[in-house]
Structure formats: structure tokens, C-alpha cells
Amino acid sequence: MTPPGLFLGMAVTLLVLVTAYLYRLAAGPTVFDRLLGLSGFGTKATLVFLLIGAVYERFEMFVDVGLAYALLMFIGSLAAAQYFEHGGPRR
């Protein structure tokens, strides 16, 4: 069995790496840069969900939560990209 400290260390490392995506979200020069930052943030958050599930030994529950979150992020990113690709709201 892998020690929970290893999974916790990996989760903290992923959270540190998320700062690059947060910078992209805040300072992205275009809307599409911000969408890429949001997608990357959602991917890393899903991985953190799975690692937390491994730490608490409730992996099956956190897989369901992670998959639902990843699906919502994917659909939201596609919808926002299509919305902004066509020029935003029609006037």
C-alpha cells in the first residue's frame, strides 16, 4: 500500500502547478487564453479529486465526483468557446 503522505505531496504539487493556470485566467490577453487556463485548471482539479480519494481510501466516491466535474468543465469550455468564436451576443 502506498503511504498517504505520497498522495498528499502529489496533490500539493498539483495545486502549486495550478498557479500557472490561474495566471493565465487572470492575465490572458484574449478570451481563448482564459478558456485554456480554465480547462487546465479543471483538469488539475480533477486529478486533485482523485488523489484526495486515494488519501481517504474512498477512491470510488471521488472518481464519480471527479468525472462529473471533468464533464461539466468540458461542456462549459466547449460552450464558451463556441459562444465567443461567433462574436459573443448578437445585437
Disulfide bonds with the S-S distance in Angstrom:
none
